[in-house]
Amino acid sequence: MKQLSKIKQITGCILFFIILNGCVTATPPATDCAKLRFETHGAFGWNELITSNAMKAKDFYTELFGWSPSIMQKEYISFKNKEEKIAGVMEKKKQKPFWLPYVTVNDVDKTVEKAKRLGASILTPPTYAPDIGRFAILKDPQGAVIAVITYIRKN
């Protein structure tokens, strides 16, 4: 029964992403999708823009997509799309801007070890982010960069 419930939630999330692309008009509750993104192994859970000017990026994406910004710290801004938190902007001076997607995994350390066996380079080893979880940044064998993260479960 739990498996069927999980399948229904995942289907709802897929529909949610289709909706974001303008294919249909009904939306499931954003909280169910957000919870699944942060708990489902292999799901893209977060996106982060690393840039040298967070305020300029905030203005651009707010105007472009209508995202609602929230300044969490001087050098970090989070974005909501409607009610769902979807991305963050981290300011790093003298940094060429890039987007970094985070994929949720059950165990960061095991994922990093597997990635190494598969030919990945580890750019940031498994690191604890207070109140968020444990993450690592990888470069796949073709050179693409991606982050993996295990979030702290908050009930």
ROLUM-85980 format. One line per field, with one value per atom (N, C-alpha, C, O): x, y, z; residue number from 1; residue in one letter. Coordinates in nm, 4 decimals. Layout:
<atoms>
east: X/...
north: Y/...
up: Z/...
pos: NUM/...
code: A/...
</atoms>
This chain:
<atoms>
east: 0.0818/0.0000/0.0871/0.0564/0.1983/0.2888/0.3489/0.3642/0.3827/0.4420/0.3457/0.3868/0.2180/0.1166/0.1036/0.0910/0.1064/0.0976/0.2171/0.2010/0.3365/0.4576/0.4480/0.4864/0.3970/0.3802/0.2833/0.3064/0.1759/0.0796/0.1449/0.1205/0.2280/0.2968/0.3941/0.3996/0.4702/0.5662/0.4929/0.5364/0.3812/0.3009/0.2531/0.2544/0.2107/0.1687/0.2820/0.2600/0.4015/0.5169/0.5490/0.5821/0.5390/0.5628/0.4615/0.4967/0.3362/0.2337/0.2659/0.2455/0.3156/0.3522/0.4568/0.4451/0.5594/0.6626/0.6096/0.6536/0.5156/0.4515/0.3729/0.3738/0.3051/0.2285/0.3207/0.2874/0.4367/0.5310/0.5691/0.5999/0.5671/0.5996/0.4773/0.4867/0.3634/0.2452/0.1615/0.0830/0.1761/0.1035/-0.0370/-0.1262/-0.0601/-0.1926/-0.2183/-0.1302/-0.3386/-0.3712/-0.3930/-0.4003/-0.4038/-0.4259/-0.2920/-0.1978/-0.2831/-0.1578/-0.1793/-0.2728/-0.0933/-0.0993/-0.0368/0.0309/-0.0573/0.0042/0.1559/0.2180/0.2151/0.3598/0.4363/0.5467/0.3804/0.4527/0.4806/0.5870/0.3888/0.4136/0.5308/0.6167/0.5348/0.6432/0.7759/0.8785/0.7735/0.8967/0.9506/1.0705/0.8625/0.9050/0.9679/1.0719/0.9065/0.9618/1.0974/1.1878/1.1116/1.2395/1.3538/1.4667/1.3236/1.4270/1.4447/1.5350/1.3597/1.3675/1.3872/1.4179/1.3711/1.3764/1.5145/1.5614/1.5777/1.7091/1.7012/1.6152/1.7914/1.7977/1.7157/1.7197/1.6411/1.5582/1.6400/1.7196/1.6195/1.6783/1.6030/1.4822/1.6732/1.6074/1.6265/1.5412/1.7350/1.7669/1.8562/1.9255/1.8535/1.9429/2.0058/1.9399/2.1339/2.2024/2.2847/2.3600/2.2685/2.3476/2.4620/2.4403/2.5825/2.6995/2.7423/2.7670/2.7511/2.7775/2.8525/2.8543/2.9129/2.9862/2.8956/2.9393/2.7693/2.6786/2.5378/2.4553/2.5130/2.3854/2.2671/2.1608/2.2830/2.1717/2.1316/2.0131/2.2295/2.2008/2.1270/2.0323/2.1713/2.1046/1.9625/1.8699/1.9449/1.8110/1.7178/1.6063/1.7630/1.6803/1.6456/1.5313/1.7440/1.7232/1.6198/1.5240/1.6375/1.5482/1.4100/1.3107/1.4044/1.2739/1.1937/1.0751/1.2582/1.1913/1.1620/1.0541/1.2574/1.2428/1.1331/1.0480/1.1342/1.0429/0.9344/0.8409/0.9460/0.8487/0.8741/0.7847/0.9954/1.0304/1.0295/1.0606/0.9941/0.9943/1.1248/1.1510/1.2069/1.3339/1.3174/1.2274/1.4060/1.4125/1.5601/1.6329/1.6034/1.7444/1.7635/1.7127/1.8381/1.8585/1.9811/1.9823/2.0817/2.2042/2.2513/2.1958/2.3521/2.4014/2.4428/2.4224/2.5002/2.5535/2.4744/2.5252/2.3495/2.2684/2.1225/2.0663/2.0635/1.9238/1.8555/1.9116/1.7353/1.6591/1.5436/1.4985/1.4968/1.3845/1.2699/1.2907/1.1490/1.0285/0.9611/0.9621/0.9032/0.8148/0.6772/0.6493/0.5926/0.4667/0.5028/0.5666/0.4650/0.4943/0.6116/0.6495/0.6687/0.7717/0.9117/0.9415/0.9983/1.1383/1.2035/1.1930/1.2711/1.3248/1.4734/1.5374/1.5301/1.6685/1.7286/1.6589/1.8597/1.9308/2.0400/2.0834/2.0832/2.1932/2.2987/2.2711/2.4195/2.5306/2.6312/2.6727/2.6689/2.7648/2.9068/2.9403/2.9884/3.1315/3.2031/3.1926/3.2748/3.3468/3.4480/3.5041/3.4697/3.5650/3.5301/3.6187/3.4008/3.3549/3.2801/3.1882/3.3182/3.2402/3.1083/3.1104/2.9935/2.8639/2.8362/2.8711/2.7724/2.7260/2.6146/2.6084/2.5261/2.4199/2.4703/2.5359/2.4396/2.4785/2.3526/2.2904/2.3151/2.1999/2.2415/2.3525/2.1510/2.1722/2.0773/1.9571/2.1322/2.0524/2.0493/2.1536/1.9298/1.9115/1.9605/1.9290/2.0377/2.0842/2.0620/2.0533/2.0533/2.0321/2.1555/2.1434/2.2754/2.3996/2.5074/2.5533/2.5466/2.6461/2.7782/2.8375/2.8249/2.9558/2.9584/3.0539/2.8548/2.8479/2.8365/2.8957/2.7612/2.7458/2.8785/2.9114/2.9554/3.0864/3.1803/3.2518/3.1807/3.2667/3.2278/3.3145/3.0984/3.0518/3.0889/3.1315/3.0730/3.1081/3.2562/3.2926/3.3420/3.4863/3.5120/3.5898/3.4463/3.4639/3.4193/3.4721/3.3216/3.2692/3.3474/3.3114/3.4539/3.5406/3.5210/3.5786/3.4414/3.4184/3.5348/3.6073/3.5510/3.6435/3.5612/3.4465/3.6199/3.5500/3.6031/3.7188/3.5173/3.5586/3.5465/3.6314/3.4409/3.4217/3.3868/3.2840/3.4703/3.4400/3.3160/3.2709/3.2602/3.1424/3.1638/3.2603/3.0705/3.0809/2.9454/2.8414/2.9473/2.8241/2.7877/2.8697/2.6645/2.6106/2.5123/2.4078/2.5434/2.4580/2.3112/2.2773/2.2262/2.0802/2.0269/1.9076/2.1121/2.0680/2.0928/1.9996/2.2181/2.2511/2.3964/2.4792/2.4275/2.5644/2.5663/2.4805/2.6660/2.6720/2.8143/2.9102/2.8254/2.9548/2.9326/2.8209/3.0400/3.0322/3.1243/3.2416/3.0674/3.1368/3.1537/3.0786/3.2529/3.2669/3.2615/3.3449/3.1625/3.1476/3.2610/3.3356/3.2753/3.3870/3.3920/3.4978/3.2790/3.2784/3.3064/3.3202/3.3151/3.3476/3.2313/3.2516/3.1093/2.9940/2.9966/3.0332/2.9576/2.9597/2.8180/2.7225/2.8066/2.6784/2.7046/2.8106/2.6083/2.6193/2.5241/2.4183/2.5646/2.4777/2.4578/2.5479/2.3403/2.3102/2.2138/2.1220/2.2371/2.1422/2.0947/2.1718/1.9669/1.9100/1.8802/1.8507/1.8882/1.8432/1.6925/1.6234/1.6421/1.4961/1.4352/1.4708/1.3428/1.2751/1.1291/1.0580/1.0846/0.9455/0.8611/0.7415
north: -0.1186/0.0000/0.1263/0.2238/0.1231/0.2382/0.2603/0.3740/0.1502/0.1611/0.2279/0.3122/0.1913/0.2513/0.4001/0.4815/0.4351/0.5760/0.6537/0.7649/0.5954/0.6603/0.6787/0.7831/0.5774/0.5863/0.6992/0.7745/0.7109/0.8193/0.9549/1.0484/0.9670/1.0936/1.1275/1.2418/1.0288/1.0524/1.0927/1.1835/1.0253/1.0616/1.2057/1.2803/1.2448/1.3833/1.4808/1.5883/1.4447/1.5320/1.5425/1.6499/1.4307/1.4344/1.5276/1.6086/1.5159/1.6069/1.7514/1.8417/1.7729/1.9084/1.9673/2.0826/1.8878/1.9386/1.9582/2.0488/1.8738/1.8947/2.0254/2.1028/2.0483/2.1720/2.2932/2.3923/2.2840/2.3958/2.4273/2.5418/2.3270/2.3482/2.3864/2.3973/2.4068/2.4564/2.3517/2.3861/2.2248/2.1198/2.0973/2.0637/2.1145/2.0963/2.2075/2.2895/2.2108/2.3254/2.2972/2.3923/2.1719/2.1439/2.1208/2.0710/2.1571/2.1356/2.0572/2.0858/1.9576/1.8889/1.9769/2.0744/1.9458/2.0267/2.0280/1.9225/2.1452/2.1597/2.0908/2.0413/2.0867/2.0280/1.8800/1.8326/1.8046/1.6635/1.6472/1.5616/1.7281/1.7191/1.7600/1.6958/1.8659/1.9111/1.8022/1.7745/1.7414/1.6352/1.5202/1.4678/1.4811/1.3729/1.4101/1.3267/1.5337/1.5762/1.5636/1.5314/1.5893/1.5875/1.4515/1.4341/1.3546/1.2228/1.1085/0.9973/1.1307/1.0232/1.0144/1.1091/0.8998/0.8750/0.8950/0.8378/0.9762/0.9999/1.1176/1.1499/1.1833/1.2977/1.4268/1.4465/1.5140/1.6469/1.7221/1.7430/1.7629/1.8239/1.9744/2.0431/2.0264/2.1676/2.2137/2.1336/2.3420/2.4039/2.5244/2.5986/2.5431/2.6547/2.7295/2.6698/2.8600/2.9458/3.0020/3.0659/2.9782/3.0374/3.1514/3.1301/3.2725/3.3896/3.4955/3.4903/3.5893/3.6957/3.8109/3.8993/3.8113/3.9197/3.8635/3.8570/3.8232/3.7598/3.8547/3.8116/3.9817/4.0757/4.0977/4.1091/4.1034/4.1179/3.9937/4.0043/3.8773/3.7526/3.7494/3.7082/3.7929/3.7979/3.8826/3.8407/4.0007/4.0902/4.0273/4.0352/3.9652/3.9043/3.7921/3.7932/3.6940/3.5785/3.6124/3.5491/3.7123/3.7586/3.8168/3.7875/3.8977/3.9601/3.8576/3.8590/3.7699/3.6737/3.5706/3.5476/3.5084/3.3981/3.4305/3.3524/3.5438/3.5773/3.5029/3.4922/3.4520/3.3840/3.4835/3.6012/3.4364/3.5206/3.4986/3.3881/3.6032/3.5873/3.6064/3.6759/3.5432/3.5599/3.5645/3.4674/3.6763/3.6901/3.6215/3.6664/3.5112/3.4316/3.4789/3.4792/3.5178/3.5719/3.6764/3.6879/3.7516/3.8551/3.7958/3.8570/3.6775/3.6187/3.4982/3.4212/3.4796/3.3681/3.4103/3.4688/3.3793/3.4128/3.2841/3.2076/3.2593/3.1450/3.1973/3.3106/3.1126/3.1467/3.0492/2.9299/3.1026/3.0206/3.0415/3.1516/2.9354/2.9423/2.9100/2.7950/3.0084/3.0001/2.9770/3.0634/2.8648/2.8397/2.7443/2.7179/2.6931/2.5907/2.6481/2.7143/2.6225/2.6616/2.5757/2.4531/2.6414/2.5675/2.5872/2.5014/2.6999/2.7287/2.8294/2.8952/2.8387/2.9366/3.0027/2.9511/3.1168/3.1902/3.2128/3.2707/3.1663/3.1852/3.2806/3.2617/3.3817/3.4779/3.4350/3.4096/3.4280/3.4002/3.5006/3.4944/3.5919/3.6947/3.6287/3.5236/3.6920/3.6447/3.5050/3.4267/3.4746/3.3438/3.3582/3.4394/3.2808/3.2756/3.2060/3.0959/3.2667/3.2092/3.0732/3.0482/2.9862/2.8574/2.8059/2.8376/2.7252/2.6579/2.5211/2.4521/2.4813/2.3515/2.2767/2.3154/2.1702/2.0907/1.9928/1.9397/1.9700/1.8741/1.7565/1.7751/1.6358/1.5145/1.4494/1.4287/1.4174/1.3523/1.2083/1.1360/1.1675/1.0286/0.9770/1.0546/0.8453/0.7849/0.7967/0.8112/0.7906/0.7931/0.8608/0.8051/0.9801/1.0567/0.9822/0.9752/0.9269/0.8611/0.7410/0.7235/0.6596/0.5441/0.5908/0.5305/0.6973/0.7500/0.8019/0.7804/0.8703/0.9218/0.8067/0.8123/0.7031/0.5872/0.5212/0.4833/0.5080/0.4485/0.5378/0.4887/0.6677/0.7624/0.7508/0.7538/0.7376/0.7211/0.5942/0.5954/0.4842/0.3576/0.3717/0.3044/0.4597/0.4797/0.5854/0.6176/0.6394/0.7320/0.8798/0.9644/0.9133/1.0541/1.1088/1.0341/1.2400/1.3117/1.3742/1.4135/1.3829/1.4423/1.5839/1.6035/1.6830/1.8230/1.8725/1.9478/1.8297/1.8589/1.7274/1.6678/1.6803/1.5525/1.5659/1.6773/1.4534/1.4601/1.5587/1.5499/1.6515/1.7631/1.7834/1.7717/1.8136/1.8393/1.9867/2.0738/2.0143/2.1499/2.1616/2.0966/2.2424/2.2505/2.2741/2.3599/2.1973/2.2068/2.1709/2.1877/2.1218/2.0857/1.9382/1.8640/1.8955/1.7565/1.7407/1.8257/1.6328/1.6016/1.5997/1.5384/1.6683/1.6792/1.6585/1.6605/1.6386/1.6315/1.6845/1.6827/1.7315/1.7794/1.6930/1.6735/1.6420/1.5478/1.6048/1.6920/1.5538/1.5805/1.4449/1.3583/1.4262/1.2953/1.2731/1.3665/1.1504/1.1209/1.2088/1.2215/1.2699/1.3590/1.5037/1.5890/1.5334/1.6683/1.7498/1.8639/1.6956/1.7693/1.7655/1.6644/1.8763/1.8893/1.8744/1.9293/1.7987/1.7755/1.7549/1.7061/1.7919/1.7701/1.6590/1.6395/1.5864/1.4857/1.5241/1.5797/1.4944/1.5371/1.4403/1.3871/1.4194/1.3495/1.4529/1.5015/1.4855/1.5883/1.5310/1.4124/1.6163/1.5803/1.5660/1.6546/1.4561/1.4363/1.5170/1.5007/1.6041/1.6875/1.6467/1.6635/1.5939/1.5473/1.6431/1.6197
up: 0.0000/0.0000/0.0000/-0.0686/0.0795/0.0819/-0.0569/-0.1015/-0.1244/-0.2573/-0.3545/-0.4342/-0.3488/-0.4351/-0.4046/-0.4960/-0.2785/-0.2383/-0.2936/-0.3438/-0.2846/-0.3355/-0.4876/-0.5403/-0.5573/-0.7030/-0.7374/-0.8320/-0.6615/-0.6852/-0.6628/-0.7391/-0.5587/-0.5312/-0.6439/-0.6894/-0.6885/-0.7962/-0.9234/-0.9941/-0.9531/-1.0701/-1.0584/-1.1563/-0.9378/-0.9152/-0.9413/-0.9970/-0.9021/-0.9263/-1.0747/-1.1250/-1.1432/-1.2879/-1.3528/-1.4385/-1.3117/-1.3645/-1.3292/-1.4104/-1.2090/-1.1667/-1.2617/-1.3032/-1.2961/-1.3858/-1.5276/-1.5984/-1.5692/-1.6992/-1.6959/-1.7917/-1.5840/-1.5686/-1.5793/-1.6442/-1.5150/-1.5215/-1.6656/-1.6988/-1.7494/-1.8903/-1.9732/-2.0954/-1.9083/-1.9768/-2.0481/-2.1365/-2.0122/-2.0839/-2.0310/-2.1089/-1.9012/-1.8434/-1.7420/-1.7165/-1.6838/-1.6004/-1.4529/-1.3752/-1.4094/-1.2677/-1.1983/-1.2600/-1.0692/-0.9983/-0.8698/-0.7950/-0.8429/-0.7147/-0.6073/-0.6402/-0.4818/-0.3763/-0.3901/-0.4035/-0.3869/-0.4041/-0.2921/-0.3148/-0.1725/-0.0602/-0.0818/-0.0420/-0.1436/-0.1707/-0.2659/-0.2448/-0.3697/-0.4672/-0.4044/-0.4273/-0.3260/-0.2619/-0.1695/-0.1685/-0.0931/-0.0024/-0.0810/-0.0412/-0.1908/-0.2725/-0.3320/-0.3378/-0.3758/-0.4339/-0.3334/-0.3703/-0.2060/-0.1036/-0.0374/0.0443/-0.0716/-0.0090/-0.1075/-0.0647/-0.2361/-0.3347/-0.3995/-0.4626/-0.3825/-0.4422/-0.5938/-0.6608/-0.6460/-0.7903/-0.8387/-0.9574/-0.7502/-0.7914/-0.7851/-0.6932/-0.8833/-0.8758/-0.7664/-0.7776/-0.6608/-0.5471/-0.5364/-0.4801/-0.5885/-0.5690/-0.6832/-0.7458/-0.7090/-0.8072/-0.7408/-0.6680/-0.7668/-0.7034/-0.8079/-0.8849/-0.8083/-0.8952/-0.8130/-0.7100/-0.8586/-0.7956/-0.8873/-1.0060/-0.8325/-0.9139/-0.8332/-0.7103/-0.9007/-0.8319/-0.7894/-0.7156/-0.8349/-0.7967/-0.7730/-0.8642/-0.6483/-0.6144/-0.6329/-0.6777/-0.5999/-0.6107/-0.7573/-0.7886/-0.8451/-0.9883/-1.0397/-1.1177/-0.9953/-1.0339/-0.9794/-1.0493/-0.8551/-0.7944/-0.8802/-0.9112/-0.9183/-0.9995/-1.1344/-1.1795/-1.1981/-1.3299/-1.3241/-1.4014/-1.2330/-1.2294/-1.1745/-1.2105/-1.0878/-1.0394/-1.1555/-1.1711/-1.2351/-1.3498/-1.4601/-1.5194/-1.4870/-1.5967/-1.5698/-1.6556/-1.4516/-1.4223/-1.3209/-1.3029/-1.2554/-1.1520/-1.0210/-0.9371/-1.0038/-0.8794/-0.7645/-0.7831/-0.6463/-0.5264/-0.4504/-0.4028/-0.4387/-0.3678/-0.2169/-0.1698/-0.1450/-0.0002/0.0370/0.0168/0.0908/0.1273/0.2615/0.3642/0.2581/0.3784/0.4560/0.5791/0.3832/0.4399/0.3403/0.2310/0.3771/0.2860/0.1515/0.0467/0.1557/0.0330/-0.0161/-0.0976/0.0320/-0.0157/-0.0254/0.0672/-0.1387/-0.1659/-0.2090/-0.2874/-0.1589/-0.2089/-0.2934/-0.2766/-0.3844/-0.4717/-0.4492/-0.4266/-0.4560/-0.4591/-0.5940/-0.6490/-0.6458/-0.7601/-0.7051/-0.6712/-0.6961/-0.6228/-0.4767/-0.4166/-0.4170/-0.2752/-0.2530/-0.1389/-0.3609/-0.3471/-0.3629/-0.4624/-0.2639/-0.2755/-0.3833/-0.3810/-0.4780/-0.5916/-0.6168/-0.6777/-0.5707/-0.6058/-0.5094/-0.4321/-0.5168/-0.4369/-0.5181/-0.6211/-0.4701/-0.5332/-0.4257/-0.3206/-0.4537/-0.3618/-0.4256/-0.5400/-0.3512/-0.4045/-0.3701/-0.2544/-0.4731/-0.4601/-0.5490/-0.6715/-0.4883/-0.5644/-0.6580/-0.6271/-0.7716/-0.8728/-0.9236/-0.9581/-0.9278/-0.9747/-1.1055/-1.1158/-1.2051/-1.3276/-1.2945/-1.2394/-1.3264/-1.2871/-1.3511/-1.4665/-1.2723/-1.3236/-1.2341/-1.1153/-1.2938/-1.2194/-1.1775/-1.2555/-1.0534/-1.0013/-0.9553/-0.8564/-1.0265/-0.9828/-0.8724/-0.8738/-0.7774/-0.6692/-0.6889/-0.7083/-0.6836/-0.6934/-0.5553/-0.4932/-0.5083/-0.3794/-0.3872/-0.4817/-0.2874/-0.2793/-0.1375/-0.0424/-0.1249/0.0071/0.0958/0.2174/0.0352/0.1122/0.0275/-0.0722/0.0679/-0.0086/-0.0184/-0.1261/0.0923/0.0921/-0.0031/-0.0787/0.0010/-0.0901/-0.2354/-0.3249/-0.2586/-0.3944/-0.4472/-0.5638/-0.3625/-0.4036/-0.4372/-0.5372/-0.3551/-0.3827/-0.5152/-0.5939/-0.5390/-0.6648/-0.7825/-0.8870/-0.7657/-0.8731/-0.9083/-1.0259/-0.8065/-0.8321/-0.9126/-1.0081/-0.8737/-0.9473/-1.0927/-1.1812/-1.1169/-1.2520/-1.3304/-1.4437/-1.2710/-1.3430/-1.3119/-1.3802/-1.2109/-1.1761/-1.0945/-1.0289/-1.0998/-1.0126/-0.9014/-0.9223/-0.7845/-0.6705/-0.6529/-0.6159/-0.6797/-0.6676/-0.5236/-0.4758/-0.4553/-0.3124/-0.2461/-0.2782/-0.1538/-0.0885/-0.0011/0.0253/0.0442/0.1304/0.2459/0.3218/0.2553/0.3496/0.4159/0.3512/0.5440/0.6166/0.6051/0.6341/0.5628/0.5596/0.6766/0.6750/0.7771/0.8961/0.8627/0.7812/0.9265/0.9141/0.7759/0.7506/0.6855/0.5505/0.5236/0.4926/0.5353/0.5090/0.4718/0.5043/0.4041/0.3629/0.2107/0.1471/0.1525/0.0069/-0.0429/0.0343/-0.1734/-0.2428/-0.3840/-0.4357/-0.4450/-0.5831/-0.6681/-0.6366/-0.7770/-0.8644/-1.0046/-1.0481/-1.0728/-1.2169/-1.2844/-1.2580/-1.3723/-1.4365/-1.5367/-1.5664/-1.5894/-1.6801/-1.8054/-1.8671/-1.8439/-1.9600/-1.9209/-2.0086/-1.7911/-1.7455/-1.6928/-1.6511/-1.6930/-1.6399/-1.4871/-1.4270/-1.4257/-1.2798/-1.2251/-1.2799/-1.1154/-1.0495/-0.9005/-0.8613/-0.8192/-0.6748/-0.6335/-0.6934/-0.5293/-0.4692/-0.3231/-0.2602/-0.2696/-0.1325/-0.0653/-0.1277/0.0624/0.1478/0.2483/0.3311/0.2396/0.3280/0.4658/0.4802/0.5656/0.6994/0.6927/0.6425/0.7426/0.7428/0.8566/0.9733/0.8194/0.9183/0.9207/0.8217/1.0315/1.0406/1.1172/1.1346
pos: 1/1/1/1/2/2/2/2/3/3/3/3/4/4/4/4/5/5/5/5/6/6/6/6/7/7/7/7/8/8/8/8/9/9/9/9/10/10/10/10/11/11/11/11/12/12/12/12/13/13/13/13/14/14/14/14/15/15/15/15/16/16/16/16/17/17/17/17/18/18/18/18/19/19/19/19/20/20/20/20/21/21/21/21/22/22/22/22/23/23/23/23/24/24/24/24/25/25/25/25/26/26/26/26/27/27/27/27/28/28/28/28/29/29/29/29/30/30/30/30/31/31/31/31/32/32/32/32/33/33/33/33/34/34/34/34/35/35/35/35/36/36/36/36/37/37/37/37/38/38/38/38/39/39/39/39/40/40/40/40/41/41/41/41/42/42/42/42/43/43/43/43/44/44/44/44/45/45/45/45/46/46/46/46/47/47/47/47/48/48/48/48/49/49/49/49/50/50/50/50/51/51/51/51/52/52/52/52/53/53/53/53/54/54/54/54/55/55/55/55/56/56/56/56/57/57/57/57/58/58/58/58/59/59/59/59/60/60/60/60/61/61/61/61/62/62/62/62/63/63/63/63/64/64/64/64/65/65/65/65/66/66/66/66/67/67/67/67/68/68/68/68/69/69/69/69/70/70/70/70/71/71/71/71/72/72/72/72/73/73/73/73/74/74/74/74/75/75/75/75/76/76/76/76/77/77/77/77/78/78/78/78/79/79/79/79/80/80/80/80/81/81/81/81/82/82/82/82/83/83/83/83/84/84/84/84/85/85/85/85/86/86/86/86/87/87/87/87/88/88/88/88/89/89/89/89/90/90/90/90/91/91/91/91/92/92/92/92/93/93/93/93/94/94/94/94/95/95/95/95/96/96/96/96/97/97/97/97/98/98/98/98/99/99/99/99/100/100/100/100/101/101/101/101/102/102/102/102/103/103/103/103/104/104/104/104/105/105/105/105/106/106/106/106/107/107/107/107/108/108/108/108/109/109/109/109/110/110/110/110/111/111/111/111/112/112/112/112/113/113/113/113/114/114/114/114/115/115/115/115/116/116/116/116/117/117/117/117/118/118/118/118/119/119/119/119/120/120/120/120/121/121/121/121/122/122/122/122/123/123/123/123/124/124/124/124/125/125/125/125/126/126/126/126/127/127/127/127/128/128/128/128/129/129/129/129/130/130/130/130/131/131/131/131/132/132/132/132/133/133/133/133/134/134/134/134/135/135/135/135/136/136/136/136/137/137/137/137/138/138/138/138/139/139/139/139/140/140/140/140/141/141/141/141/142/142/142/142/143/143/143/143/144/144/144/144/145/145/145/145/146/146/146/146/147/147/147/147/148/148/148/148/149/149/149/149/150/150/150/150/151/151/151/151/152/152/152/152/153/153/153/153/154/154/154/154/155/155/155/155
code: M/M/M/M/K/K/K/K/Q/Q/Q/Q/L/L/L/L/S/S/S/S/K/K/K/K/I/I/I/I/K/K/K/K/Q/Q/Q/Q/I/I/I/I/T/T/T/T/G/G/G/G/C/C/C/C/I/I/I/I/L/L/L/L/F/F/F/F/F/F/F/F/I/I/I/I/I/I/I/I/L/L/L/L/N/N/N/N/G/G/G/G/C/C/C/C/V/V/V/V/T/T/T/T/A/A/A/A/T/T/T/T/P/P/P/P/P/P/P/P/A/A/A/A/T/T/T/T/D/D/D/D/C/C/C/C/A/A/A/A/K/K/K/K/L/L/L/L/R/R/R/R/F/F/F/F/E/E/E/E/T/T/T/T/H/H/H/H/G/G/G/G/A/A/A/A/F/F/F/F/G/G/G/G/W/W/W/W/N/N/N/N/E/E/E/E/L/L/L/L/I/I/I/I/T/T/T/T/S/S/S/S/N/N/N/N/A/A/A/A/M/M/M/M/K/K/K/K/A/A/A/A/K/K/K/K/D/D/D/D/F/F/F/F/Y/Y/Y/Y/T/T/T/T/E/E/E/E/L/L/L/L/F/F/F/F/G/G/G/G/W/W/W/W/S/S/S/S/P/P/P/P/S/S/S/S/I/I/I/I/M/M/M/M/Q/Q/Q/Q/K/K/K/K/E/E/E/E/Y/Y/Y/Y/I/I/I/I/S/S/S/S/F/F/F/F/K/K/K/K/N/N/N/N/K/K/K/K/E/E/E/E/E/E/E/E/K/K/K/K/I/I/I/I/A/A/A/A/G/G/G/G/V/V/V/V/M/M/M/M/E/E/E/E/K/K/K/K/K/K/K/K/K/K/K/K/Q/Q/Q/Q/K/K/K/K/P/P/P/P/F/F/F/F/W/W/W/W/L/L/L/L/P/P/P/P/Y/Y/Y/Y/V/V/V/V/T/T/T/T/V/V/V/V/N/N/N/N/D/D/D/D/V/V/V/V/D/D/D/D/K/K/K/K/T/T/T/T/V/V/V/V/E/E/E/E/K/K/K/K/A/A/A/A/K/K/K/K/R/R/R/R/L/L/L/L/G/G/G/G/A/A/A/A/S/S/S/S/I/I/I/I/L/L/L/L/T/T/T/T/P/P/P/P/P/P/P/P/T/T/T/T/Y/Y/Y/Y/A/A/A/A/P/P/P/P/D/D/D/D/I/I/I/I/G/G/G/G/R/R/R/R/F/F/F/F/A/A/A/A/I/I/I/I/L/L/L/L/K/K/K/K/D/D/D/D/P/P/P/P/Q/Q/Q/Q/G/G/G/G/A/A/A/A/V/V/V/V/I/I/I/I/A/A/A/A/V/V/V/V/I/I/I/I/T/T/T/T/Y/Y/Y/Y/I/I/I/I/R/R/R/R/K/K/K/K/N/N/N/N
</atoms>
